[in-house]
Amino acid sequence: MSDGFDRAPEQTKPLRAPPSSQDKIPQQNLESAMAKPQVVVAPVLMSKLSVNAPEFYPSGYSSNYTESYEDGCEDYPTLSEYVQDFLNHLTEQPGSFETEIEQFAETLNGWVTTDDALQELVELIYQQATSIPNFSYMGARLCNYLSHHLTISPQSGNFRQLLLQRCRTEYEVKDQAAKGDEVTRKRFHAFVLFLGELYLNLEIKGTNGQVTRADILQVGLRELLNALFSNPMDDNLICAVKLLKLTGSVLEDAWKEKGKMDMEEIIQRIENVVLDANCSRDVKQMLLKLVELRSSNWGRVHATSTYREATPENDPNYFMNEPTFYTSDGVPFTAADPDTWMILMMRWTQR
């Protein structure tokens, strides 16, 4: 028998005919062989691992980004390299924001001491937030934190003011960008969604300590939606849908407080696009689902239904605590999608 550990292969033996009666094994020997099967003992392999060995981390992993920078940023010859490295780190590990942002801001306060340095910082963050799709939300959070914790406030403007000025530069060419080539439109859409995240995350503290949103961004988003709907190409309309799903409920609340009917006008414009525009069938379906989402108060309920009374028909949050499902394209189902209920019910009945 072979034990399977490092033995040279045995030479092939010639086939033999079945044994004759003269070659039969004695019955006693056969029973003895059957009664006492051979036991093969595998060799013991000695491990070289040690309980005192240092922890293993995969290549490129950093357990704490700021550990190497407690004494400053001597390893970085320029502000640009330091900031870009931190932005890339946040992109790869967004969960580290809470634990590392304070150290990052303190370092910047010791480094960003001139107008040019502040301008450079704003540009680096803006470029990251509009060129990396998954960084728009994190970029907006970062901008909000720095707007409250950077101490430099030169005559050219503080961090928030310079950031809004940079956004205005892109905003002023919105009409040309919305009708530009595919690359131009893609860059424009990234700017639109980043501005939406800024509107939701950028907090402005008033003289009495109250926290408000930037009204200038509210006005800007309204005009950006006009630019998108005025050029009803598929990608422009998809961008408008994403923006309204992101900010629609907050925008409508803010407009209603001022007695404005802007959301009604936007919904009417969407319905006109569905009827008249030469867009794809899928995009028209997206627009119609957006209208239904708004008709359900953006998926919100003001009066909480009791557990026994709640149903998929009367409570948009009925499945809030259930798992999230995704389409084959990676798009998550939302509680407001009209087809979601049937799809989810079919899946749950198959469990």
Stockholm file with secondary structure:
# STOCKHOLM 1.0

chainA/1-351         MSDGFDRAPEQTKPLRAPPSSQDKIPQQNLESAMAKPQVVVAPVLMSKLSVNAPEFYPSGYSSNYTESYEDGCEDYPTLSEYVQDFLNHLTEQPGSFETEIEQFAETLNGWVTTDDALQELVELIYQQATSIPNFSYMGARLCNYLSHHLTISPQSGNFRQLLLQRCRTEYEVKDQAAKGDEVTRKRFHAFVLFLGELYLNLEIKGTNGQVTRADILQVGLRELLNALFSNPMDDNLICAVKLLKLTGSVLEDAWKEKGKMDMEEIIQRIENVVLDANCSRDVKQMLLKLVELRSSNWGRVHATSTYREATPENDPNYFMNEPTFYTSDGVPFTAADPDTWMILMMRWTQR
#=GR chainA/1-351 SS CCCSSSCCCCCCCCCCCCCCGGGCCCHHHHHHHHHSCCCCCCCCCCCCCCTTSCCCCCTTCCSCGGGGGTTCSTTCSSHHHHHHHHHHHHHHCGGGHHHHHHHHHHHHHHHCCSHHHHHHHHHHHHHHHHHSGGGHHHHHHHHHHHHHHCCCCCTTCCHHHHHHHHHHHHHTTHHHHHTSCHHHHHHHHHHHHHHHHHHHHCCEECTTSCEECCHHHHHHHHHHHHHHHHSCCHHHHHHHHHHHHHHHHHHHHHHHHTTCCHHHHHHHHHHHHHHHCCCCHHHHHHHHHHHHHHHTGGGCCSSCCCTTTCCTTTCTTTTTTSCCCBCTTSCBCCTTCTTHHHHHHHHHHTC
#=GC SS_cons         CCCSSSCCCCCCCCCCCCCCGGGCCCHHHHHHHHHSCCCCCCCCCCCCCCTTSCCCCCTTCCSCGGGGGTTCSTTCSSHHHHHHHHHHHHHHCGGGHHHHHHHHHHHHHHHCCSHHHHHHHHHHHHHHHHHSGGGHHHHHHHHHHHHHHCCCCCTTCCHHHHHHHHHHHHHTTHHHHHTSCHHHHHHHHHHHHHHHHHHHHCCEECTTSCEECCHHHHHHHHHHHHHHHHSCCHHHHHHHHHHHHHHHHHHHHHHHHTTCCHHHHHHHHHHHHHHHCCCCHHHHHHHHHHHHHHHTGGGCCSSCCCTTTCCTTTCTTTTTTSCCCBCTTSCBCCTTCTTHHHHHHHHHHTC
//
